[in-house]
Amino acid sequence: MGRNRNLPHLSKADLPFQTNYQDSTITINQLPSDADSSLNGQVINNINGYKLCSPEETETYLDGFKVGDKVKLFLSNQTQAEVKLVNYYSFLYILLAWLVGSSFFAIAIVVLIKSRAQKSSRLFHWACIFTALIMMMTWGIYCYEPKAVGIFARVILHLAVSIAPSLFLHFTFVFPREKNIQNKIWIFSLYLITTFIFVILNYNFLNLLSEVNINNIRSYVLSYNISRIYLILCVLIAIAVFVHSYKTSPSESDKKKLKWILYGLSIGPLSFILLWTLPIIITSRSLIPEEFVLILISIIPITFSISIVKYHVMDIDYLINRSVVYALVISCLLLIYLAAVGLATFFTGQLGII
């Protein structure tokens, strides 16, 4: 399951080989079978004249190219090499992204339709929608034609990255019962931070579009890392709020509502933070493949579905007819099955078994 599969409208450009980043040095390794073997082990001084020092800087720069475009590598042995860019994402990743994203959309729609009047339902609905957008939209789409559509898609991605953590944390303040927050400035502050992150993401992105240089590339990467730090803080605070609600709630019904949700949120987001987000911020490298990230995140809609069906989350269970419940459960089971099959295929492909 390599990175050379070209999927229209879902492609994202990448170098045609694996690279190793250490001490701001990019070393070529794991060349494909059809590549020039003399490149193996070579250090890339720059790409098209740009000295890129991290995977995210390289990724950000290559987002301005399409799969099939060529870039020039300036190597440490004083030679040059022109290489054709390939697809960054594997078919497995795209499949999982759309499956998990669709499950978030499904949960969001069911909750909104069946419990429209509740503040917690509306917040959860929009948190799910924007989370789905984050998973189903790639960084590379802004270079598509017409250009305005690609830029608009990136702006929507920035909005989703900025507002999803705030919506999720706000949700914890009103579920299963609204907390007695004396000072509403805390809620206002959440969305003020959202606005700030959204503005700096777009500001640095537009600067990068107007002039591609190493400073603008690094500023954009920095702004994305700020959004990641905010996500980490929101997730940790949200889990703490849920734990406090669970321990202090006198209602056994409320505890049942929180139980499965707390399982899903603790396992999914915490694993995502510890194995993906923090390592990228600190070392520019994740500890697990992106496919694993999606598997972990899929725990959230699955556990929430269990809560809806079994424990009357948001008091909407009695409103959901059997066909919706069955469809929801079957969809979750299908997601688990396809994820397992995809993961097995990924591993067997990596090990050369198939």
TINU-316310 format. One record per residue: y negated, z negated, x negated of N, C-alpha, C in turn; residue number from 1. Coordinates in steps of 0.001 Angstrom, whole numbers. Each point is the difference from the previous one (the first is absolute). Layout:
! residues N
ROSE      n_py      n_pz      n_px     ca_py     ca_pz     ca_px      c_py      c_pz      c_px     i
ROSE         Y         Z         X         Y         Z         X         Y         Z         X   NUM
...
This chain:
! residues 354
ROSE      n_py      n_pz      n_px     ca_py     ca_pz     ca_px      c_py      c_pz      c_px     i
ROSE      1187         0      -863     -1187         0       863     -1223         0      -889     1
ROSE      -355      1145      -584     -1054        48      -980     -1368       154       626     2
ROSE      -983       198      -863     -1375       119       460      -457      1455        30     3
ROSE       928       933       -18      -390      1395       -29       162       678      1345     4
ROSE       264      -748      1041       131       582      1324     -1386       164       604     5
ROSE      -349      1233       383     -1332       273       509         7       -18      1522     6
ROSE      -673      -972       590       -85      -120      1446     -1430       298       430     7
ROSE      -221      1080       734     -1348       354       419      -681     -1161       724     8
ROSE     -1308      -166      -275      -860     -1004       633       382     -1432      -379     9
ROSE      1039      -197      -784       364     -1346      -421        78       -73     -1521    10
ROSE      -467      1048      -675       138        67     -1439     -1112      -771      -686    11
ROSE       319      -500     -1163      -937      -756      -835       358       338     -1427    12
ROSE      -974       429      -786       281       535     -1318       354     -1086     -1010    13
ROSE       926       338      -899       419      -918     -1056       427       817     -1210    14
ROSE        15      -641     -1152       497       652     -1211      1499       275       145    15
ROSE       515      1042      -624      1407       386       194       986      -784      -866    16
ROSE      -347     -1214      -369       890      -827      -803      -414     -1456       184    17
ROSE       869      -899      -421      -318     -1424        40      -850      -365     -1210    18
ROSE      -849     -1003       165      -854      -443     -1096        82     -1510      -144    19
ROSE      -288      -449     -1197       -28     -1433      -283     -1395      -371      -482    20
ROSE      -600     -1021       627     -1340      -442      -349        84     -1337      -724    21
ROSE      -531       -45     -1209         3     -1241      -767     -1200         0      -931    22
ROSE      -797     -1066       101     -1206      -122      -836      -892      1233       119    23
ROSE      -216       445      1237      -865      1153       307       509      1304      -601    24
ROSE      1286        25      -315       612      1201      -560      1026       562       984    25
ROSE       -60      1322       212       942       666       903      1036       747      -832    26
ROSE      1255      -369       178      1088       643      -725       898       745       983    27
ROSE       345      1228      -344       864       814       859      1454      -406      -211    28
ROSE       717      -217      1112      1446      -244       -82       668       510      1267    29
ROSE      1312         2         2       815       438      1139      -431      1366       504    30
ROSE       103       998      -885      -348      1369       375      1053       587       927    31
ROSE      -395       855       942       991       713       809       761       997      -866    32
ROSE      1111       476       497       875       852      -804      -649      1324      -392    33
ROSE      -934       492       819      -609      1295      -282     -1295      -102      -800    34
ROSE      -345     -1206      -470     -1255      -193      -730       194       260     -1488    35
ROSE     -1114       193      -669         6       202     -1450       380     -1310      -678    36
ROSE      1135       -32      -647       510     -1240      -602      -890      -518     -1121    37
ROSE      -844       861      -558      -876      -441     -1093     -1066      -978       491    38
ROSE      -198       -65      1315      -996      -924       550       498     -1444        29    39
ROSE      1299      -172       -27       571     -1342       124      -485      -919     -1120    40
ROSE      -547     -1146       395      -478      -971      -980     -1416       238      -469    41
ROSE      -611      1096       423     -1372       294      -413      -990      -927       723    42
ROSE     -1059      -333      -700     -1075      -806       581     -1080       941       533    43
ROSE      -435      -233      1243     -1055       812       601     -1351      -628      -333    44
ROSE      -780       697      -795     -1342      -505      -334      -945       106      1184    45
ROSE        78      1124       716      -811       159      1200       569      1113       868    46
ROSE      -444        25      1243       396      1038       951     -1258       737       414    47
ROSE       -63      1284      -321     -1194       813       285     -1266      -619      -607    48
ROSE       181      -721     -1103     -1147      -601      -680      -330     -1404       443    49
ROSE       757      -551       955      -268     -1352       515      1015      -984      -585    50
ROSE      -511     -1057      -612       848     -1038      -569       360      -988      1100    51
ROSE      1209       117       527       472      -845      1097       928     -1066      -562    52
ROSE      -219     -1263       400       688     -1109      -663       980      -760       881    53
ROSE       128       374      1260       910      -727       887       588       965      1021    54
ROSE      1123      -376       617       579       863      1037      -964       269      1141    55
ROSE      -794     -1008       367      -919       186      1123     -1154       931      -361    56
ROSE      -453       -47     -1236     -1042       943      -414       537      1423        16    57
ROSE      1220       171      -498       616      1329        19       211       473      1428    58
ROSE       488      -888       852       234       342      1394     -1293       384       696    59
ROSE     -1056      -767      -237     -1294       286       618      -535      1351      -447    60
ROSE       116       299     -1288      -479      1292      -510       799      1154       594    61
ROSE      1322      -136        30       849      1085       493       -90       183      1511    62
ROSE      -566      -980       696      -218       165      1442      -927      1173       307    63
ROSE      -787       407      -985      -889      1139       195       675      1337      -193    64
ROSE      1310        -7      -237       768      1233      -204      1070       136      1075    65
ROSE       524      1202       115      1099       268       920      1294       186      -785    66
ROSE      1116      -209       677      1295       297      -604        31      1479      -372    67
ROSE       397       286     -1237        14      1380      -483     -1159       331      -909    68
ROSE     -1086      -805        71     -1113       195      -934       447      -344     -1419    69
ROSE      -728       523      -978       336      -266     -1398     -1085      -851      -657    70
ROSE       430      -910      -864      -930      -802      -788       377       142     -1472    71
ROSE      -984      -227      -868       218       145     -1437       108     -1379      -646    72
ROSE      1081      -210      -733       224     -1259      -709      -367       180     -1467    73
ROSE      -770      -940      -528      -325       -22     -1420       838     -1113      -623    74
ROSE       920       382      -887      1013      -910      -504      -370      -563     -1368    75
ROSE       713     -1066      -373      -303      -712     -1247       330       811     -1246    76
ROSE       864       997       105       338       822     -1168      -947      1189      -160    77
ROSE     -1182      -129       638     -1062      1018       -89       374      1316       674    78
ROSE       955       -45       910       365      1187       765      -436      -177      1455    79
ROSE        58      1104       720      -336       -16      1417      1175       535       798    80
ROSE        89      -439      1248      1056       485       886      -555       112      1410    81
ROSE       276      1099       646      -418       189      1390      1209      -224       905    82
ROSE      -146      -909       969      1121      -328       876      -401       183      1459    83
ROSE       983       358       801      -224       189      1438       304     -1302       732    84
ROSE      -914      -433       861       163     -1249       737      1063       134      1085    85
ROSE       736     -1083       203      1079       -29       995      -335     -1028      1072    86
ROSE       881      -119       975      -221      -939      1092       256     -1432      -464    87
ROSE      -934      -866       295       104     -1413      -394      1046      -739       824    88
ROSE       -23       233      1325       863      -772       884      1345       680       206    89
ROSE      1040      -823        26      1327       501       318       146       148      1508    90
ROSE       986       784       403       276       162      1424       370     -1341       625    91
ROSE       705      -845      -742       388     -1316       507     -1222      -833       329    92
ROSE      -997         1      -899     -1197      -793       246      -717       480      1259    93
ROSE      -165      1304       136      -698       551      1165       745      -343      1286    94
ROSE      1333       108       -47       806      -347      1176      -194     -1460       381    95
ROSE        99      -893      -967      -156     -1424       276     -1415      -332       468    96
ROSE     -1009       639      -618     -1385      -264       379      -236       351      1462    97
ROSE       515      1121       440      -203       407      1382       850      -824       959    98
ROSE      1178      -399      -407       824      -848       864      -633     -1377       184    99
ROSE      -386      -623     -1108      -598     -1335        81     -1354        67       696   100
ROSE      -807       997      -353     -1287       156       660       154       216      1497   101
ROSE       984       801       401       239       246      1425       422     -1272       722   102
ROSE       759      -854      -696       421     -1254       631     -1204      -907       246   103
ROSE      -970         8      -925     -1229      -772       215      -785       558      1184   104
ROSE       -88      1327        80      -686       620      1130       672      -369      1321   105
ROSE      1342        35        25       732      -302      1229      -263     -1428       459   106
ROSE        92      -946      -929      -268     -1401       334     -1435      -160       498   107
ROSE      -949       652      -683     -1413      -114       380      -238       492      1424   108
ROSE       609      1106       358      -205       577      1337       630      -870      1072   109
ROSE      1229      -482      -251       674      -846       982      -809     -1270       258   110
ROSE      -460      -628     -1070      -757     -1245       142     -1295       235       765   111
ROSE      -714      1089      -311     -1269       263       662       197       297      1485   112
ROSE       992       815       329       231       379      1395       418     -1198       843   113
ROSE       880      -810      -558       581     -1073       793      -804     -1296       -25   114
ROSE      -941      -123      -912      -762     -1249       -58     -1442       286      -391   115
ROSE      -628       904       721     -1308       515      -371     -1102     -1057        48   116
ROSE       139      -968       880     -1091      -953       218      -122     -1042     -1100   117
ROSE      1019      -192      -784        -7     -1082      -983      -662       446     -1300   118
ROSE      -852      -869      -546      -663       294     -1261      1006       181     -1127   119
ROSE      1018      -863       -37      1007        92     -1059       715      1340        46   120
ROSE       261       515      1200       685      1280       143      -857      1144      -530   121
ROSE     -1284       -30       328      -889      1058      -481      -129       -26     -1511   122
ROSE      -124     -1197      -562       -89      -108     -1457      1276       477      -676   123
ROSE      1138      -414       558      1268       414      -584       176      1514       113   124
ROSE      -405       547      1127        89      1452       208      -735       748     -1105   125
ROSE     -1255      -357      -236      -780       734      -988       447      -292     -1431   126
ROSE       477     -1209      -256       555      -297     -1325      1197       884      -282   127
ROSE       858       207      1012      1171       874      -157      -409      1457      -180   128
ROSE      -986       452       770      -446      1391       -95      -520       311     -1401   129
ROSE      -863      -869      -513      -570       265     -1314      1029      -180     -1118   130
ROSE       962      -905       191      1079      -132      -983       840      1270       -33   131
ROSE       273       561      1175       755      1251        70      -751      1132      -697   132
ROSE     -1312        48       180      -801      1040      -648        62      -121     -1516   133
ROSE       -18     -1235      -509        92      -200     -1447      1297       572      -542   134
ROSE      1102      -239       721      1306       446      -477       221      1498       164   135
ROSE      -626       601      1006       293      1393       324      -998       981      -598   136
ROSE     -1046      -508      -654      -992       881      -619        68      -155     -1511   137
ROSE        55      1096      -727        90       -64     -1451     -1385       105      -618   138
ROSE      -113      -442     -1252     -1269       112      -730      -383      1466      -211   139
ROSE       974       869      -136      -279      1367      -444      -534       944      1043   140
ROSE      -102      -408      1260      -307       956      1045     -1446       472         5   141
ROSE      -894      -634      -740     -1398       397        95      -259      1361      -639   142
ROSE       900       521      -810      -232      1293      -649       475      1168       860   143
ROSE       438      -242      1211       428      1069       884     -1201       771       531   144
ROSE       276      1205       466     -1038       822       628       145       -62      1512   145
ROSE     -1085        13       781     -1381       -68      -493      -318     -1351      -622   146
ROSE      -841         8      -979      -257     -1186      -797      -526     -1160       832   147
ROSE      -826       311      1005      -581     -1061       829      1082      -798       717   148
ROSE      1064       673       413      1093      -688       695       718      -943      -956   149
ROSE       218       454     -1236       650      -847      -994      -822     -1226      -337   150
ROSE     -1316       184      -132      -888     -1130      -291        -4      -980      1163   151
ROSE       -45       532      1239        22      -862      1181      1290      -826        34   152
ROSE      1127       627      -351      1280      -721       -24       -39     -1139     -1002   153
ROSE      -633       225     -1156       -87     -1062     -1001      -899     -1134       491   154
ROSE     -1061       335       710      -893     -1023       554       755      -854      1020   155
ROSE       824       637       826       814      -743       961       969      -925      -727   156
ROSE       581       481     -1104       885      -850      -803      -763     -1205      -544   157
ROSE     -1221       227      -473      -824     -1103      -492      -264     -1012      1104   158
ROSE      -281       493      1202      -234      -898      1125      1238      -836       290   159
ROSE      1162       643       -11      1248      -721       277       268     -1060     -1057   160
ROSE      -193       359     -1273       222      -951     -1093      -953     -1186       106   161
ROSE     -1220       239       453     -1018     -1045        66       192      -929      1182   162
ROSE       341       563      1166       -35      -800      1224      1340      -624       372   163
ROSE      1120       577      -435      1309      -538       386       183     -1465      -403   164
ROSE      -352      -404     -1236       146     -1423      -353      -835      -923       881   165
ROSE     -1236       409       333      -870      -830       831       556      -142      1416   166
ROSE       484      1091       563       582       -51      1344      1225      -900        25   167
ROSE       805       119     -1029      1223      -801       -73      -333     -1484      -106   168
ROSE      -969      -338      -855      -376     -1402      -150      -669      -525      1277   169
ROSE      -831       807       611      -631      -381      1263      1073      -275      1060   170
ROSE      1038       796        19      1110      -180       943       636     -1383      -146   171
ROSE       128      -472     -1227       636     -1302      -210      -834     -1141       572   172
ROSE     -1325       231       130      -875     -1043       547        96      -130      1519   173
ROSE       576       995       659        52       -27      1470      1424        16       554   174
ROSE       992        23      -880      1393        50       459       798     -1166      -574   175
ROSE       878      -621       787       287       235      1421     -1042      -607       927   176
ROSE      -839      -882      -546     -1121      -552       742     -1240       117      -871   177
ROSE     -1140       227       621     -1221       163      -785      -354     -1308      -685   178
ROSE      -267        83     -1319      -334     -1181      -779     -1438      -415       292   179
ROSE      -244     -1266      -170     -1337      -535       244      -852       186     -1247   180
ROSE      -513      1196      -145      -856       293     -1150     -1442      -265       402   181
ROSE      -525     -1113      -464     -1333      -425       415     -1075       979      -468   182
ROSE       172       475     -1193     -1027       865      -573       477      1447        21   183
ROSE      -561       802       899       407      1390       145      -411       854     -1188   184
ROSE      -743      -589      -922      -409       751     -1182      1203       444      -817   185
ROSE      1115      -728       109      1203       381      -750       530      1351       467   186
ROSE        25       208      1321       450      1283       524      -976      1102      -378   187
ROSE     -1294      -305       124     -1020       977      -392       154       369     -1477   188
ROSE       325      -996      -834       148       240     -1437      1141       960      -298   189
ROSE      1084      -116       783      1135       905      -197      -441      1453       101   190
ROSE      -723       308      1044      -386      1388       236     -1192       418      -858   191
ROSE      -745      -969      -495     -1033       316      -982       655       441     -1311   192
ROSE      1062      -696      -398       748       397     -1199       645      1364       211   193
ROSE       531       226      1197       573      1303       337     -1029      1107      -213   194
ROSE     -1204      -225       504     -1068       998      -139      -339       239     -1462   195
ROSE       -75     -1085      -771      -321       117     -1425      1052       833      -735   196
ROSE      1275      -292       233      1079       733      -669        -5      1459       424   197
ROSE      -199       236      1292       -40      1376       516     -1130       786      -650   198
ROSE     -1151      -631      -153     -1163       675      -586       241       320     -1470   199
ROSE       500      -969      -772       178       264     -1440      1113      1017      -257   200
ROSE      1039         4       841      1048      1007      -141      -572      1396       202   201
ROSE      -770       165      1069      -560      1321       288     -1092       387      -989   202
ROSE      -784      -974      -415     -1057       284      -976       599       523     -1307   203
ROSE      1017      -711      -509       618       422     -1252       792      1292       164   204
ROSE       571       201      1178       724      1242       265      -955      1196        16   205
ROSE     -1135      -150       664      -981      1090        52      -598       272     -1374   206
ROSE      -190     -1045      -791      -451       205     -1383      1014       811      -787   207
ROSE      1273      -302       220      1064       726      -694        34      1461       432   208
ROSE      -230       239      1293       -25      1379       484     -1174       784      -581   209
ROSE     -1137      -661      -122     -1198       690      -496        80       289     -1487   210
ROSE       652      -905      -745       148       214     -1446      1250      -718      -494   211
ROSE       963       796      -458      1229      -580      -532      -232      -401     -1445   212
ROSE       -43     -1297      -250       -70      -509     -1367       768     -1315       -58   213
ROSE       246      -476     -1188       872     -1159      -168      -611     -1255       614   214
ROSE     -1320      -135       -38      -644     -1176       596       170       -24      1509   215
ROSE      -155      1154       646       173        63      1448      1450      -210       409   216
ROSE       919       497      -817      1428      -228       267       308     -1492       -49   217
ROSE      -494      -668     -1043       287     -1430      -153      -700      -844      1056   218
ROSE     -1176       423       426      -701      -733      1058       777        82      1311   219
ROSE       557      1154       270       774       162      1231      1273      -843       -46   220
ROSE       681         7     -1144      1199      -821      -159      -345     -1479       155   221
ROSE     -1130      -419      -578      -442     -1394       109      -246      -384      1457   222
ROSE      -667       880       752      -273      -311      1403      1297      -113       797   223
ROSE       996       810      -344      1287      -117       680       685     -1321      -350   224
ROSE      -141      -436     -1244       579     -1290      -384      -697     -1161       712   225
ROSE     -1294       135       261      -701     -1026       777       596       -98      1395   226
ROSE       300      1146       603       616       -11      1328      1379      -643       -43   227
ROSE       708       189     -1094      1329      -621      -145      -113     -1518      -117   228
ROSE      -982      -455      -751      -208     -1446      -129      -326      -611      1355   229
ROSE      -827       681       766      -332      -480      1342      1245       -41       878   230
ROSE       846      1014      -106      1255        13       754       865     -1197      -355   231
ROSE       113      -293     -1290       801     -1133      -447      -519     -1303       602   232
ROSE     -1303      -203       -65      -594     -1224       538       242      -119      1504   233
ROSE      -172      1101       721       196       -26      1452      1444      -319       365   234
ROSE       939       614      -703      1420      -240       290       367     -1455      -277   235
ROSE      -444      -537     -1129       333     -1377      -347      -621      -986       986   236
ROSE     -1253       229       382      -652      -880       979       690       120      1354   237
ROSE       354      1228       390       654       218      1292      1343      -727        73   238
ROSE       780        93     -1048      1292      -692       -13      -205     -1507        79   239
ROSE     -1013      -507      -721      -293     -1439        52      -411      -425      1410   240
ROSE      -786       835       674      -417      -310      1373      1198       -24       933   241
ROSE       892       967      -142      1193        44       847       902     -1217      -251   242
ROSE       149      -371     -1260       822     -1180      -327      -614     -1243       630   243
ROSE     -1315      -132      -101      -685     -1153       603       175         7      1516   244
ROSE      -126      1174       617       178       100      1453      1406      -393       409   245
ROSE       970       426      -789      1400      -304       314       258     -1505       -97   246
ROSE      -534      -618     -1051       277     -1423      -216      -745      -894       986   247
ROSE     -1174       403       426      -826      -868       844       122       300      1489   248
ROSE       631      1103       356        79       361      1416       923      -959       754   249
ROSE      -462      -573      1113       851      -882       797       921       781       933   250
ROSE      -241      1294       105       767       831       926      1183       654      -697   251
ROSE      1179      -242       523      1191       637      -549       -51      1503       222   252
ROSE      -612       416      1099      -145      1429       287      -856       687     -1059   253
ROSE     -1101      -650      -376      -853       575     -1043       726        87     -1331   254
ROSE       803     -1003      -298       751        28     -1260       991      1153       -18   255
ROSE       600       276      1152       922      1125        69      -746      1324      -187   256
ROSE     -1223        54       543      -803      1200      -182      -310       241     -1481   257
ROSE      -248     -1088      -727      -410       101     -1397      1168       199      -961   258
ROSE      1184      -424       392      1120       -68      -926       317      1347      -650   259
ROSE       320      1007       827       400      1282      -554     -1170       725      -654   260
ROSE     -1182      -158       593     -1182       618      -611      -248      -580     -1388   261
ROSE       159     -1314      -126      -207      -646     -1294      1030       459     -1015   262
ROSE      1250       188       436      1021       543      -888      -435      1361      -545   263
ROSE      -371       878       924      -353      1363      -407     -1218        57      -890   264
ROSE     -1037      -767       351     -1234        34      -771       181      -627     -1381   265
ROSE       841     -1019       -84       221      -652     -1294       818       876      -941   266
ROSE      1045       611       539       868       823      -846      -678      1314      -364   267
ROSE      -528       712       996      -606      1301      -257     -1251       -59      -860   268
ROSE     -1101      -595       487     -1234       -20      -778        95      -757     -1319   269
ROSE       710     -1121       -32        99      -745     -1258       723       811     -1074   270
ROSE      1083       656       399       716       855      -950      -893      1155      -447   271
ROSE      -741       547       949      -923      1095      -310     -1048      -445     -1018   272
ROSE      -530     -1207       183     -1015      -514      -922       594      -273     -1380   273
ROSE      1135      -703       -34       577      -440     -1270       613      1149      -800   274
ROSE       569       982       705       731      1064      -698      -780      1299      -116   275
ROSE     -1081       127       760      -748      1261       -17     -1476      -208      -327   276
ROSE      -725      -707       865     -1452       -59      -133      -446      -721     -1272   277
ROSE       486     -1224      -218      -413      -749     -1188       373       707     -1305   278
ROSE      1239       499      -155       319       720     -1237      -907      1201      -251   279
ROSE      -401       717      1069      -888      1151      -185     -1373      -459      -479   280
ROSE      -503     -1079       584     -1314      -509      -409        29      -466     -1447   281
ROSE      1083      -689      -384        75      -610     -1337       433       999     -1066   282
ROSE      1036       796       288       588       882     -1017      -102      1478       322   283
ROSE      -524       347      1187       -77      1390       480      1379       588       294   284
ROSE      1017      -845        20      1355       448       308       631      -938      1013   285
ROSE       693       573       985       710      -830       966      1370      -370      -558   286
ROSE       609     -1030       583      1334      -428      -438      1106       696       774   287
ROSE      -344       635      1121       990       665       830      -532      1366       421   288
ROSE       894       948       330      -447      1310       492      -703      -127      1346   289
ROSE      -818       999       329      -730       -23      1273       942        11      1196   290
ROSE      1175       611      -178       970        14      1098       413     -1421       385   291
ROSE       154      -868      -988       340     -1398       275     -1138      -711       720   292
ROSE     -1236       347      -344     -1150      -606       661        57       273      1496   293
ROSE       291      1234       360        69       360      1413      1139      -725       706   294
ROSE      1125      -168      -687      1122      -741       588      -425     -1438       293   295
ROSE      -719      -616      -947      -454     -1377       194      -990       -94      1164   296
ROSE      -937       947        52     -1003       -21      1062       649       218      1366   297
ROSE      1108       745        44       663       274      1279       536     -1267       654   298
ROSE       126     -1075      -779       464     -1266       556      -974      -518      1059   299
ROSE     -1286       296      -168     -1012      -527       926       205       498      1427   300
ROSE        24      1334       253       218       430      1385      1372      -357       543   301
ROSE      1006       -76      -879      1351      -352       461        26     -1433       516   302
ROSE      -530      -944      -788        16     -1396       435      -907      -215      1199   303
ROSE     -1111       743        47      -865      -136      1162       682       534      1256   304
ROSE       776      1061      -153       752       536      1136      1000     -1030       518   305
ROSE       652      -687      -928       951     -1047       408      -733     -1087       787   306
ROSE     -1207      -342      -474      -772     -1028       690      -392       441      1409   307
ROSE      -420      1261       126      -400       516      1309      1174       -59       973   308
ROSE      1169       449      -456      1164        90       871       549     -1370       339   309
ROSE         2      -905      -960       734     -1250       190      -865     -1196       335   310
ROSE     -1227       -39      -528      -773     -1241       118     -1337       161       710   311
ROSE      -186      1047       772     -1198       152       834     -1296       -75      -809   312
ROSE       -44       677     -1122     -1222       -16      -789     -1149       572       817   313
ROSE     -1153      -684       -34     -1208       371       724       230        45      1508   314
ROSE      1072      -627       481       299       -76      1425       117      1369       656   315
ROSE       527       985      -732        93      1336       584      1434       412       264   316
ROSE       957      -827      -412      1393       419       119       391       279      1440   317
ROSE      -496      -826       926       406       186      1385      -567      1288       598   318
ROSE     -1018       585      -672      -602      1227       494       690      1257      -526   319
ROSE       780      -162     -1060       601      1164      -638      1297       352       716   320
ROSE        80      1186       513      1229       366       704      1117       269      -993   321
ROSE      1214        88       525      1164        94      -877       -25      1255      -873   322
ROSE      -469      1085       545        11      1240      -783      -875      -121     -1239   323
ROSE     -1153      -667       126      -876      -184     -1157       648      -919     -1023   324
ROSE       613     -1088       489       673      -939      -901      1119       698      -756   325
ROSE       831       743       739      1118       690      -638      -504      1022     -1019   326
ROSE     -1043       722       366      -538      1006      -927      -534      -658     -1266   327
ROSE      -646     -1153       179      -560      -719     -1139      1100      -489      -941   328
ROSE      1023      -593       578      1105      -520      -806       739      1132      -695   329
ROSE       282      1082       740       710      1133      -590      -817       622     -1129   330
ROSE     -1320        91       200      -867       560     -1043        58      -834     -1274   331
ROSE       -24     -1312       166        72      -886     -1172      1338       126      -716   332
ROSE      1074        65       778      1325       161      -598       112      1344      -720   333
ROSE      -592      1040       626        18      1315      -644      -790       -23     -1296   334
ROSE     -1134      -714         2      -808      -127     -1211       796      -664     -1112   335
ROSE       705     -1080       330       811      -700      -998      1087       927      -542   336
ROSE       644       729       902      1084       899      -411      -520      1098      -933   337
ROSE     -1101       659       407      -530      1086      -810      -520      -506     -1339   338
ROSE      -592     -1192        18      -480      -583     -1258      1163      -287      -938   339
ROSE      1087      -523       552      1183      -292      -817       601      1277      -570   340
ROSE       104      1028       847       545      1277      -465      -908       614     -1065   341
ROSE     -1329       -52       261      -932       546      -966        35      -722     -1323   342
ROSE       124     -1336        68        59      -793     -1220      1264       298      -790   343
ROSE      1106       131       714      1267       335      -666       -89      1370      -659   344
ROSE      -620       962       698      -174      1340      -558      -875       -35     -1236   345
ROSE     -1070      -813        75      -906      -120     -1138       727      -529     -1230   346
ROSE       791     -1074       192       712      -602     -1129      1050       943      -574   347
ROSE       769       639       881      1038       889      -496      -601      1176      -744   348
ROSE     -1173       463       477      -686      1082      -696      -504      -439     -1353   349
ROSE      -549     -1224       -74      -501      -519     -1273      1118      -201     -1014   350
ROSE      1175      -391       516      1124      -249      -899       791      1245      -342   351
ROSE      -403      1123       609       699      1237      -295      1323       123       701   352
ROSE       213      -770      1068      1275        69       710        62      1248       849   353
ROSE     -1170       417       544       -35      1233       773     -1035       939      -609   354
